[in-house]
Amino acid sequence: MVYEALRTSANRRWGARPWLARTLLDCAEALINRGGPAAFGEARPLVEQAAGIVAELGAAGLAPRIERLGARCDVLGPTAAGPRPHAGR
């Protein structure tokens, strides 16, 4: 994730908003693939930031990816699924 953090920082500094949106989505996807409640909690704001940039720029090409990642956060995240049962109960 260090590489993605560097990409995000550079894209912010350069004002490269389309690339910033892509980088935020890359980071969110990496977190989602890692899994776990904390990962989904970290991924959701990244997807939302990217969605805001895409809406402002009218970059509709990223919309399907945003929808897919947002849905994965909703379906797999702790708030959507509720508390997970403990093994042995």
C-alpha positions in Angstrom: 0.0 0.0 0.0 3.0 2.3 0.3 3.2 2.6 -3.5 -0.5 3.5 -3.7 0.0 6.1 -1.0 2.8 7.7 -3.0 0.7 7.6 -6.2 -2.2 9.3 -4.4 0.0 12.0 -2.9 1.7 12.7 -6.3 -1.6 12.9 -8.1 -3.0 15.3 -5.5 0.0 17.6 -5.8 0.0 17.6 -9.6 -3.8 18.2 -9.8 -4.2 15.0 -11.9 -7.7 14.4 -10.7 -8.6 11.7 -13.2 -5.5 9.7 -12.2 -6.3 10.5 -8.5 -9.7 8.9 -8.9 -8.1 5.8 -10.5 -5.5 5.6 -7.8 -8.2 5.8 -5.1 -10.0 3.0 -6.7 -6.9 0.9 -7.0 -6.3 1.4 -3.2 -9.9 0.6 -2.4 -9.7 -2.6 -4.5 -6.5 -3.7 -2.8 -8.2 -3.2 0.6 -11.3 -5.1 -0.4 -9.2 -7.9 -1.8 -7.3 -8.1 1.5 -10.6 -8.5 3.3 -11.7 -8.0 6.9 -14.0 -5.5 8.5 -11.3 -2.8 8.9 -10.4 -3.1 5.2 -14.0 -2.5 4.1 -14.2 0.5 6.4 -11.1 1.9 4.9 -12.1 1.2 1.3 -15.6 2.8 1.4 -14.3 6.4 1.8 -11.8 5.9 -1.0 -14.6 4.8 -3.3 -16.7 7.7 -2.2 -13.9 10.2 -2.9 -13.3 8.7 -6.3 -17.1 8.9 -7.0 -17.1 12.6 -6.1 -14.1 13.3 -8.5 -15.8 11.4 -11.3 -19.0 13.2 -10.8 -17.3 16.6 -10.9 -15.3 15.8 -14.0 -18.0 13.9 -15.8 -15.7 10.9 -16.2 -18.4 8.3 -16.7 -15.9 5.7 -17.8 -15.0 5.0 -14.2 -18.6 4.7 -13.0 -18.9 0.9 -13.5 -15.8 0.3 -11.4 -17.1 2.6 -8.7 -20.4 0.8 -8.6 -18.8 -2.6 -8.5 -16.4 -1.6 -5.7 -19.1 0.2 -3.8 -21.4 -2.9 -4.0 -18.6 -5.1 -2.8 -18.1 -2.8 0.3 -21.9 -2.9 0.9 -22.2 -6.7 0.5 -19.0 -7.7 2.2 -18.6 -5.0 4.8 -19.5 -5.3 8.4 -22.4 -2.7 8.4 -24.1 -4.5 5.5 -23.8 -8.0 6.8 -24.3 -7.2 10.5 -22.2 -8.6 13.2 -20.4 -11.8 12.3 -21.1 -14.8 14.5 -18.3 -16.2 16.6 -17.0 -19.6 15.9 -18.1 -22.0 18.5 -21.4 -20.3 19.3 
